[in-house]
Amino acid sequence: MNHQDSQRGFSLLELVIAMTVTIVIAGIASTLVAQSFRMRYREDARSDAIADAQRALNIVSREIANSGFGLIDNGLVPDDTGAGSIRFRSNLNAYTRDGDGNPVTGHDVVQEQDEDIKYSMYHDNEANRHYLVRYDVNLGGREGTTVLANRLDTFALEYFDRDGNTLDVTTTPAAAIDAWRIRITVGVILPAQGAPGSPGYQQQTTVNLRSDVVLRNSSQITY
């Protein structure tokens, strides 16, 4: 009896079909991987930006809350205070005493570090970056300038009197002396990822963090 091997390879058509199926599967897999990376990148950017914004908001709120400490007013400087910036003063060592319990000479005025502060946003249009800047007036120059946050996109301030009425400090700067409460809002814009209609597309979103601060002297607190 004669036995004949009938072994043969793939035909050209079978090879083309197999390659086509492999390419399709690889394309789907690469799309899913790219989508996953985009989502992870956006979430990482979101977490970093929110953390930066929260840290900045905490610092600004704490310092503004001390506005007017050791003074006879709320500490705000009207001509340098508005919807997008604020300057406030406080005499942090007003009640410093020497070993005998006597006031220390020179501590009765606002002239030392951290006692005259201005917060404002700096916009770098070329790099499309926005910075929240803290400026210590008493130090001045580069020494007194600190970038508090570099991931913020907006910094807004609202002023209210004791009855909760909004004060228009932009039109009437002198109204700042009647401020009792300040609302601070910082915003982070997360840009869109991908193209509309494409898998994994995420549209642009804005995250706002807010803090309401009552000024010390306006609360009639006894120091």
CORRA-V681456 format. One record per backbone hydrogen bond with DSSP energy under -1.0 kcal/mol. CO is the residue of the C=O (numbers start at 0). NH is the residue of the N-H. If there is no record, write none. Layout:
# CORRA-V681456
co=CO nh=NH
co=CO nh=NH
This chain:
# CORRA-V681456
co=10 nh=14
co=11 nh=15
co=12 nh=16
co=13 nh=17
co=14 nh=18
co=15 nh=19
co=16 nh=20
co=17 nh=21
co=18 nh=22
co=19 nh=23
co=20 nh=24
co=21 nh=25
co=22 nh=26
co=23 nh=27
co=24 nh=28
co=25 nh=29
co=26 nh=30
co=27 nh=31
co=28 nh=32
co=29 nh=33
co=30 nh=34
co=31 nh=35
co=32 nh=36
co=33 nh=37
co=34 nh=38
co=35 nh=39
co=36 nh=40
co=37 nh=41
co=38 nh=42
co=39 nh=43
co=40 nh=44
co=41 nh=45
co=42 nh=46
co=43 nh=47
co=44 nh=48
co=45 nh=49
co=46 nh=50
co=47 nh=51
co=48 nh=52
co=49 nh=53
co=50 nh=54
co=51 nh=55
co=52 nh=56
co=53 nh=57
co=54 nh=58
co=55 nh=59
co=56 nh=60
co=57 nh=61
co=58 nh=62
co=59 nh=63
co=60 nh=64
co=63 nh=66
co=65 nh=68
co=67 nh=70
co=68 nh=90
co=74 nh=88
co=76 nh=79
co=77 nh=80
co=82 nh=156
co=84 nh=81
co=85 nh=118
co=86 nh=76
co=87 nh=116
co=88 nh=67
co=89 nh=91
co=90 nh=93
co=92 nh=95
co=95 nh=103
co=97 nh=100
co=101 nh=97
co=103 nh=106
co=108 nh=110
co=111 nh=114
co=114 nh=89
co=115 nh=136
co=116 nh=87
co=117 nh=134
co=118 nh=85
co=119 nh=132
co=121 nh=130
co=123 nh=127
co=123 nh=128
co=128 nh=123
co=130 nh=121
co=131 nh=147
co=131 nh=148
co=132 nh=119
co=133 nh=145
co=134 nh=117
co=135 nh=139
co=139 nh=143
co=141 nh=144
co=143 nh=135
co=145 nh=133
co=148 nh=131
co=153 nh=186
co=155 nh=184
co=157 nh=182
co=158 nh=166
co=159 nh=179
co=159 nh=180
co=160 nh=163
co=164 nh=160
co=166 nh=168
co=167 nh=171
co=171 nh=174
co=172 nh=175
co=173 nh=176
co=174 nh=177
co=175 nh=178
co=179 nh=214
co=180 nh=159
co=181 nh=212
co=182 nh=157
co=183 nh=210
co=184 nh=155
co=185 nh=208
co=186 nh=152
co=186 nh=153
co=187 nh=206
co=189 nh=204
co=192 nh=201
co=194 nh=197
co=197 nh=200
co=201 nh=192
co=204 nh=189
co=206 nh=187
co=208 nh=185
co=210 nh=183
co=212 nh=181
co=215 nh=218
co=215 nh=220
co=216 nh=219
